[in-house]
Amino acid sequence: MSSVISNPDAARTSSSAEISIVGSFGVMDPRSTHQGLPEIGRNAIVGNSLALESVLAEVKRVAPTNSTVLVLGETGTGKELIAQAIHNGSSRNGRPFVKLNCSAIPLDLLESEVFGHEKGAFSGAVAQRIGRFEMANNGTLFLDEIGDIPLALQPKLLRVLQEQEFERLGSGRTHRVNVRLVAATHRDLTEMVRRREFRSDLYYRLNVFPIVLPPLRERREDIAQLVSHFVGLFARRTGKQITYLPKETLHALTSYPWPGNVRELQNVIERAVIRSENGVLPNVLPASRDDPVGTAPSSRLAESSVALSHARGPLWDWQRTLILRALHATGWVIGGPRGAAARLGLKRTTLNTKMKKFGISRPARQNDIDELNQNPQLAPWW
């Protein structure tokens, strides 16, 4: 199975290990399916699930504006990537993108970090320092974990959002800025407002355009692509080549609840690549009585391993279903800007080759339709 790399820079920089991984998994570069969404470098948004596509549609809708965006989601869902995509899709994309994790800064230093300070403003302030708002002037400021900002600092933040002006700590001089704010949190801000832990006026000012990121357990159809992406990444970093994915390993990865979301998956795949031997990606998830992942796989998944380059396993089934969905959605139109090849990020000739390989022909065979009907969890992602 040939590799598909739609990013020319990636093609130039990929090592042989990474190309082997992408080719063996047969997973298309998912970024090619996000029409109109700007590239955000190597940390591209990976996946084609309906839940993720809905989020990216919201990103494309709000990015060209100057509106404040509030990104909501559990830890590890990729809130910073969404903030970066919003910045890259705006007219400010040539200007600074400044980040600050509010939970990582001691409370007594947070005001100085956000707004800056003058020399002598407090003990230890031996020099003037500009804050993140000034750094982000004419650009975008991303405040992560906005729910951790103390109540005492919230009126000053509200003022700069409303008036685009503030004073540095220890100064009476007013500074004006032109900053677009993207904030994020995993907390329930409405509940915090109810408990009077967060100002209601600040919440309403932040909640202009909320974007809710789904947890990984709600977009399991993206896990195979994410596994391919991270295996290729860590294979390149470690100089290893992974050519076998045991079926029970894939089953475990797609069944696990992932409380740490994509960040946890990334760490698990890094550990698996490090522990891999003879090109086989092991299952490093812990076995637990309470976790169905630790139970023995069903007879359907009982084979010990599959050769990723040619065997018919879960990844074969996954890619075949992906192609079938695109063909049915486009009325079996393969070429053109609205055809199945464009939806999948493939050349028409490449899609024709894959259709022959997977035994897919037009008109749709009854067993192809039955296959889609028997997999309701694989709902169309467009």
Buried (B, 14 or more C-beta within 10 A) or exposed (E): BEBBBBBEEBEEEBBEBBBBBBBBBBBBBBBBBBEEBBEBEEEBBBBBBBBBBBBBBBBBEBBEBEBBBBBBBBEBBBBBBBBBBBBBBBEBBEBBBBBBEBBEBEEEEBBBBBBBBBEEBEEEBEEBBEBBBBBBBEBBBBBBBBBBBEEEBBEBBBBBBEEBEBBBBBBEEEBEBEBBBBBBBBBEBEEBBEEEEBBEEBBEBBBBBBBEBBBBBBBBBBBBBBBBBBBBBBBBBBEBBBBBBBBBBBBBBBBBBBEBBBBBBBBBBBBBBEEBEEBBBBBBBEEEEEBEBBEEBEEEBEEEBBEBEEBEBBBBBBBBBBBBBBBBBBEBBBBEEEBBBBBBBBEBEBBBBBBEBBEBEEEBEEEBEEBBEEBEEBEEBE
